[in-house]
Structures are given as structure tokens and as C-alpha cells.
Amino acid sequence: TPGTSAQPAGPPAALAPGRPVTLVIGGDVTVGHHYQTYFDEQVGKGRSREEMFAYGFREVKPFADTGDLFVVNLECPYTDSTEKLPKNFNFRARPELVNVLTAGGVGVVSLANNHMMDYGAQGLLDTLTTLEAARIPFFGAGRNLAEARRPAIVTAGGLRIAFLGYFFLGTRNIEPPQVYATETTPGVAGHFSDVEVMERMLREDITAAKARADLVLPFFHWGIEGNTTPEPYQVRLAHAAIDAGAAGVLGSHPHVLQSMELYLGAPVVYSLGNFVFGGNWNPRDKRSVLWRARFTPTGYLSSDVLPLRTDRYPEFPVQPVPVTGAEAEGVITLLRTASQEPGRGLERMLPALEPGASPEPGEPGARPLPSSNVRGGE
């Protein structure tokens, strides 16, 4: 993605006057498991490795390239380790498949999720080494808790953005406690079950990150799989993050789209659903979006969504594709319906999501969302 670089600590950089920075955000990405199987099958049939590295993001890359920075949740370790952490599902990808991210233009990844420790500490350490070698900044996991909580501060379009990542499922956590980093062991940032501990962690980390960056964006892995409605703790943590100074909140894990809202003029995207997700050959719910948001040094400006189908299985598995017409309306209808929970202010993102809303000029399928200076809220 043009205009993107990882930066060491230092004072915030100045943004060119009048130019907002544009972020493109995607949901869950797993380039191991079925993606790796399909990759190997196609290479065996004569397709080049380079073509298959580009395959997953190929249909969405033109839209992703309109942003200054492309962000996704990476939900598999890059490792050759065979020692699984005992749990329900274990994903991994060969380290060479980091080239899928680079070919797709991904600029920074969240590692704070329930699959990053699928192959234990070695799997995570291999992932960190692989991403570092590929020069892809990461956040939300580390060699110890301090590193896992450390933000990735990325300069995009002249603006310094600090990303923080957390994995938290409340009292419904089905993952083993070993997935979480401690002072001396690798893992992800977050907490096994205590929302108050999470709130304290958020306040501390956001306060520290704001001293080093123009904007702070936490990316949570949370919620219940298959549920389009956020859990009360998701709303509580999202609002706590914004109260602490976050410019917005991102989310993943449910494998379906959840609602969007504006809280105090800051956007909350509770779940972006599946994206390039090799964890399932043929997901039942194929509705997804890319969310494109514009920020200035003072915060959120506006955003839009690109409606997607996660795949065209069996001909084109694990390859999201933009949709138009009735299929796009179905994605928009889901967002509208999910965002109408009473009493949460979720309806504040609704006006421009009405079916039939016009796409931006020259970008078929993109649906505008309201700007905060028009629809900001309490």
C-alpha cells in the first residue's frame, strides 16, 4: 500500500493540511488449512506460486489499494511446527505463505485471536520471525505480555496510527488459558474472562499509545461465532476504548458481520466477518465487507463499505469477490438489520446504508457511511 511504513517510537508526525488518511480494513484471514491445500493443488496443476500467492486478495486488491493502509486480522500462525495446542481447531500456514499478505498489499496485521497459539509458543515465535522478515508490522501478540500489548505504530499518508490488539470472549471463553501472554511467556494480549481487567488494560495502553501517535485504533477479537448482535461486554469495551481516547474500534471473530455504530463521533465496527478465510471451504454465510474509513488528526471523518461474497466455491474457493445488485443489497440489509439494536446508538450508521444508496463515482458497489460531523452522537 503506498505511503505506508513502520516507524520507531517518537513524537507524532504532522499530517498534510486538508488531507485525510484512508484505511481499508478486512476481517478474518487464514491462508493455511484449506487455502494451503488449494494452493498446493493448483501449483501441482501447473499454476505458478506467484499466481497463487496473489490469488486470495486478487479480486479485492483494486479497492484495497485505494487506501493508504490495508489492515486485516491474521488468524493462523506461520509455522512448520507439528506440536498442536490441545483445542478444538488448529490452523497453520507454511511460512512461505506470508507472500499472500505481501501480494495482497496488507500493511499491518492483528495477531490477537484464538488461533495464533494453535501450534503453541513455537508457532507464534515462528510467526513473529516470518512477519518481521517480510516487514509486515503486527500487534496483539508477542514474546511476552509487554510485547503483546505494545502498539504497532504505522505511518500512513503522513499520519501516525497506533494499533492495539486484544482477544477477549468474556465468560464464554472456550480457549485454553495458554493462549494468553504472561510476563514471561509468549501469547496474545487480552484476558481470559475479566472485563474489568480488560478495561484497565485498555485505558493504560491507549493512554500510552496516544503519547506516541496521532490516532489509536484497538482491534478486538470477541463476540459469539455466528451472532450478528454484539454481546454487552463488546459494547462496554468499545465505549471504554473511545472514552479513553481511541479514534475508533475494530472487531472480528464471529465469522459473520455484526453491527456498526458511531459513539461520541467515533466508529465502532463490531465484526467484519470472514475475509480470505481458509478455515472453511464453503461457509454458510458468505456476506462480508471491506470497510474504508477516512481520518484526520482530530478523528473520524467518513467511511464506506464494499459488499463482498467470501468465495465462489467450488470454482474459486477462499477468494472474496465484490458483489453488486441483489447480492450487494443482501449484505447491506444485514448491516442495517444488525445495526438497529435499540438503545445502543447503532442506528447512527444507518442513513446511507439504505438499499439503493449510490456508490461513490467510479467505484461500483461501494456504499457510503455517514461522516461524524453530520451524524456524530452521544
C-alpha positions in Angstrom: 0.0 0.0 0.0 1.5 3.4 -1.0 2.6 5.8 1.7 3.0 3.2 4.5 5.9 2.4 6.8 6.5 1.1 10.2 8.1 3.7 12.4 10.1 3.6 15.7 8.9 5.4 18.8 8.9 9.2 18.6 6.6 12.2 18.6 3.6 12.2 16.3 4.1 13.3 12.8 2.2 16.1 11.2 -0.4 15.3 8.6 -0.6 17.4 5.4 -3.3 20.0 5.9 -6.6 19.1 4.5 -5.6 15.5 3.5 -7.4 12.7 5.4 -5.7 9.3 5.7 -7.7 6.4 4.3 -7.7 3.0 6.0 -9.1 -0.2 4.4 -10.0 -2.9 7.0 -10.8 -6.5 6.3 -11.9 -9.3 8.6 -10.6 -12.8 9.3 -7.7 -14.1 7.2 -6.4 -17.7 7.3 -4.0 -18.5 4.5 -3.3 -22.0 5.8 -5.6 -25.0 6.1 -7.9 -25.1 3.0 -6.1 -22.1 1.4 -2.8 -24.0 1.6 -4.5 -27.2 0.3 -5.9 -25.3 -2.7 -2.6 -23.5 -3.3 -0.7 -26.9 -3.4 -3.4 -28.4 -5.7 -3.2 -25.6 -8.2 0.6 -25.4 -8.2 0.5 -29.2 -8.9 -1.7 -28.5 -11.9 0.8 -26.0 -13.3 -0.1 -22.6 -11.9 2.8 -20.6 -10.7 3.5 -20.0 -7.0 3.4 -16.2 -7.7 -0.1 -16.5 -9.2 -1.3 -18.4 -6.2 0.3 -16.0 -3.7 -1.8 -13.3 -5.4 -5.0 -15.5 -5.7 -6.6 -14.8 -2.3 -6.7 -11.0 -2.5 -6.8 -10.7 -6.3 -10.4 -9.5 -6.7 -10.4 -7.1 -3.8 -6.9 -5.6 -4.2 -8.0 -2.7 -6.5 -10.3 -1.5 -3.8 -7.8 -2.1 -1.0 -5.2 -0.1 -3.0 -7.4 3.0 -2.8 -6.3 3.3 0.9 -3.1 4.4 2.5 -3.1 1.3 4.7 -4.7 -2.1 4.5 -5.3 -3.9 7.8 -6.6 -7.4 8.5 -6.9 -10.0 11.3 -4.3 -12.8 10.6 -5.9 -15.9 12.1 -3.3 -18.5 11.6 0.4 -18.9 12.7 3.1 -19.2 10.0 5.0 -22.3 11.2 6.2 -25.7 10.3 5.7 -26.9 13.9 3.6 -30.0 14.3 3.1 -29.7 18.1 -0.6 -28.6 18.4 -2.0 -26.8 21.5 -4.9 -29.1 22.6 -8.1 -27.3 21.5 -11.0 -27.7 19.1 -9.5 -26.3 15.8 -5.8 -25.8 14.9 -4.8 -23.7 11.9 -1.3 -23.1 10.5 0.3 -22.0 7.2 3.8 -22.6 5.8 5.9 -19.5 6.3 6.2 -19.0 2.5 2.5 -18.1 2.5 3.3 -14.8 4.1 3.7 -13.9 0.4 -0.1 -14.0 0.2 -0.2 -10.9 2.5 2.5 -9.1 0.7 0.9 -9.8 -2.7 -2.4 -8.5 -1.4 -0.8 -5.3 -0.2 -1.6 -5.9 3.5 0.3 -3.3 5.6 -0.3 -4.4 9.2 -2.0 -7.4 10.9 -3.6 -8.1 14.2 -2.5 -11.3 15.9 -4.8 -11.1 18.9 -7.1 -14.0 18.2 -7.9 -17.6 19.3 -5.8 -19.3 16.6 -2.4 -17.5 16.9 -1.3 -20.0 19.5 -2.7 -23.1 17.7 0.8 -24.5 17.5 2.0 -23.2 20.8 4.8 -20.9 21.6 6.9 -22.1 18.8 4.2 -21.5 16.3 3.8 -17.9 17.5 7.6 -17.3 17.6 7.9 -18.6 14.0 5.0 -16.2 13.0 6.7 -13.2 14.5 10.0 -14.0 12.8 8.2 -14.6 9.5 6.3 -11.3 9.7 9.4 -9.4 10.7 11.4 -10.8 7.8 8.5 -9.8 5.4 8.5 -6.3 7.0 4.8 -6.6 7.9 4.1 -4.8 11.3 1.9 -6.8 13.7 0.2 -6.2 17.0 -1.8 -8.0 19.7 0.7 -10.9 20.3 4.3 -11.1 21.4 7.1 -13.0 23.1 5.7 -11.8 26.4 2.8 -9.7 27.7 4.7 -6.4 27.3 5.3 -7.1 23.7 1.8 -8.3 23.1 0.4 -5.1 24.5 2.8 -2.9 22.6 1.2 -1.0 19.7 2.2 -1.2 16.1 2.7 2.4 15.2 2.5 2.8 11.4 2.8 5.9 9.3 0.1 6.0 6.6 -0.4 9.0 4.5 1.6 11.1 6.8 -0.4 10.2 9.9 1.0 8.0 12.7 -1.6 5.4 13.8 -1.1 3.1 16.8 -2.9 -0.3 16.5 -3.6 -2.3 19.7 -5.0 -5.9 19.7 -6.9 -7.9 22.3 -8.5 -11.3 22.5 -11.5 -11.4 24.9 -14.5 -13.7 24.9 -15.9 -12.9 28.4 -17.3 -15.8 30.3 -17.8 -17.9 27.2 -14.1 -18.4 26.5 -13.5 -21.9 25.2 -9.8 -21.5 24.5 -7.1 -22.8 26.9 -5.5 -20.1 29.1 -2.1 -20.8 27.5 -3.1 -18.6 24.5 -2.6 -15.5 26.6 0.8 -14.0 27.1 2.3 -13.6 30.5 5.2 -11.6 31.8 7.5 -14.4 30.8 5.7 -16.5 28.2 4.5 -15.8 24.6 0.9 -15.4 23.6 -1.8 -12.9 22.7 -2.9 -9.8 24.6 -6.2 -9.8 26.5 -7.7 -11.6 29.4 -9.4 -15.0 29.9 -12.6 -13.7 31.4 -12.4 -10.5 33.5 -13.9 -7.5 31.7 -12.7 -5.1 34.4 -9.1 -6.2 33.9 -9.6 -5.6 30.2 -10.9 -2.1 30.8 -7.8 -1.2 32.9 -5.5 -2.7 30.2 -7.3 -0.6 27.6 -7.0 2.6 29.5 -3.3 2.1 30.2 -2.4 1.1 26.6 -4.5 3.8 24.9 -3.1 6.5 27.1 0.5 5.3 26.4 -0.1 5.0 22.7 -1.7 8.4 22.4 1.6 10.0 23.6 3.3 8.4 20.5 0.8 8.6 17.7 -1.9 10.8 16.2 -4.6 8.2 16.3 -5.2 5.0 18.3 -7.3 2.1 17.0 -7.8 -1.0 19.1 -8.7 -4.2 17.2 -10.7 -6.8 19.3 -11.3 -10.5 18.7 -14.5 -11.0 20.6 -18.2 -11.9 20.4 -20.0 -15.2 19.7 -19.5 -17.1 16.5 -22.5 -16.8 14.2 -24.2 -14.0 16.1 -24.8 -10.7 14.3 -25.6 -8.9 17.6 -22.7 -7.8 19.8 -22.6 -9.0 23.4 -23.0 -6.4 26.1 -19.3 -6.7 27.0 -18.3 -5.8 23.4 -20.3 -2.6 23.6 -18.9 -1.9 27.1 -15.3 -2.4 25.9 -15.8 -0.4 22.7 -17.2 2.5 24.5 -14.5 2.3 27.2 -11.8 2.4 24.5 -13.3 5.5 22.9 -13.8 7.1 26.3 -10.1 6.5 26.9 -9.2 8.3 23.6 -9.4 5.7 20.8 -10.3 7.2 17.4 -12.4 4.1 16.6 -12.7 0.4 17.4 -12.4 -2.6 15.0 -13.6 -6.2 15.6 -13.5 -9.8 14.4 -14.2 -13.4 15.5 -17.9 -14.1 14.9 -17.3 -15.1 11.3 -20.3 -13.0 10.3 -21.0 -9.3 10.0 -22.1 -7.5 13.2 -23.4 -4.0 13.7 -21.7 -0.7 13.2 -22.2 2.4 15.3 -20.9 5.9 16.0 -20.2 6.6 19.7 -19.2 10.1 20.5 -18.5 10.6 16.8 -16.1 7.6 16.7 -16.8 4.5 14.6 -17.2 1.0 16.1 -17.2 -1.9 13.6 -18.0 -4.9 15.8 -17.2 -7.6 13.3 -16.1 -7.6 9.7 -16.9 -11.3 9.2 -14.8 -13.7 7.2 -12.4 -12.4 4.5 -9.7 -14.5 2.9 -10.6 -17.3 5.3 -9.2 -20.8 4.6 -10.7 -22.2 7.8 -13.8 -23.2 5.9 -14.1 -24.4 2.3 -17.8 -23.4 1.9 -19.0 -21.1 4.7 -22.8 -21.0 5.2 -22.8 -17.2 5.5 -20.8 -15.6 2.7 -21.7 -12.0 3.3 -18.8 -9.7 4.1 -17.4 -6.2 3.5 -14.3 -4.2 3.3 -14.6 -1.1 5.4 -12.9 2.0 4.2 -12.5 4.8 6.7 -11.1 8.3 6.5 -9.5 10.0 9.5 -7.9 13.4 10.2 -5.6 14.1 13.1 -8.7 15.1 15.1 -10.5 11.8 14.4 -13.1 10.1 12.2 -14.3 11.8 9.0 -16.3 9.4 6.9 -16.4 5.8 5.7 -17.9 3.4 3.2 -18.2 -0.3 2.6 -17.6 -2.6 -0.3 -20.0 -5.6 -0.2 -18.4 -8.9 -0.7 -19.0 -12.6 -1.1 -16.4 -14.6 0.7 -15.9 -17.2 -2.1 -17.3 -18.8 -5.2 -16.8 -22.4 -4.0 -16.1 -24.8 -5.6 -14.7 -23.0 -8.7 -13.0 -20.2 -6.7 -12.7 -21.1 -3.0 -11.2 -18.8 -0.4 -11.2 -15.7 -2.7 -13.6 -12.9 -1.7 -15.2 -11.0 -4.6 -17.1 -7.7 -4.7 -20.8 -8.1 -5.4 -23.5 -5.8 -6.9 -27.2 -5.9 -7.4 -29.4 -8.0 -5.2 -26.5 -9.8 -3.6 -25.0 -6.4 -2.5 -28.4 -5.4 -1.2 -28.5 -8.5 0.9 -25.2 -7.5 2.5 -26.4 -4.0 3.2 -29.7 -5.3 4.6 -27.8 -7.5 7.0 -25.8 -4.5 8.2 -28.9 -2.3 8.5 -30.8 -5.0 10.5 -27.8 -5.8 12.7 -27.3 -2.1 13.4 -30.8 -1.5 14.7 -30.4 -2.7 18.3 -32.4 -0.2 20.4 -30.6 1.9 23.0 -27.1 1.5 21.7 -26.9 4.3 19.1 -26.2 1.7 16.4 -28.8 3.3 14.1 -26.4 6.3 13.8 -24.6 4.4 11.0 -27.8 3.6 9.1 -28.9 6.5 6.9 -26.5 5.9 4.0 -26.9 2.1 4.3 -30.5 2.2 2.9 -30.9 -0.2 0.0 -30.3 1.7 -3.2 -27.8 4.1 -1.8 -25.5 5.4 -4.5 -21.9 4.2 -4.7 -19.1 6.7 -5.0 -18.3 7.8 -8.5 -16.1 5.3 -10.3 -16.3 2.7 -7.6 -19.2 0.3 -8.3 -20.6 -1.3 -5.2 -19.0 1.0 -2.6 -21.6 2.2 -0.2 -21.0 5.5 1.8 -21.5 5.7 5.5 -22.2 9.0 7.3 -19.4 11.3 8.4 -19.1 12.1 12.1 -19.5 15.8 11.5 -23.0 15.0 10.2 -24.1 12.1 12.4 -21.9 12.3 15.4 -23.6 11.2 18.6 -23.6 10.9 22.3 
